Amino acid sequence: MTAGFCWPWNSPPTPPLLPEVEITWPDLDGPRTWARPWNSRADEPRFEHPDVPARPFWATDTGGHDQVGCIYTAQGMEYAYNAVVIGGDLIRRGKQWIARPEASYDSQLRHLPPDRYLRYALNTYRVLATRGTLGTRLYSTDPGTQTFLQTLTRQPNGQMGP
């Protein structure tokens, strides 16, 4: 699983990793929350922990499957299936994408003006969406963008596609 850099990354370099990528949505029984940690920041397996592989192995080692990778750790990797969480830094309104750099935690990009940030955000999510070789699911934390994404797979009869 991968996500835009729209959540803090404050976990210590050694376990335990904190569940920082958090999504909350309304449900009939009240709000529900899903949370997972970013992948480890450690490049080398300096510690023995079966559930926290070093950064280069988060997407391939079993222990990393409950962690979330970002653009900096997913580049150059490929795996069978992927899920991409589109954060609040990129939303869809009407027929256009809108960048909201203030929703980013990427210190290199968050201070760019929206028109410049848009190019980086679109490229980031394109790269993340192409990591899964057999399939990728997209989810947006923005309800309007999520509705747009769902229309992309609707069949002419109104049913969702495969």
Secondary structure, DSSP 8 states (H G I E B T S, - for coil): -EE-S-S-----SSS-----EEEEE--TTS-EEEEE-B----SS--S--TT---GGGTTTSGGGGGSBB-HHHHTT--EEEEEEEE-TTEEEETTEEEE-GGG---TTTTTS-HHHHHHHHHHHHHHHHTSEEEEEEEEESSHHHHHHHHHTTB-TTS-B--
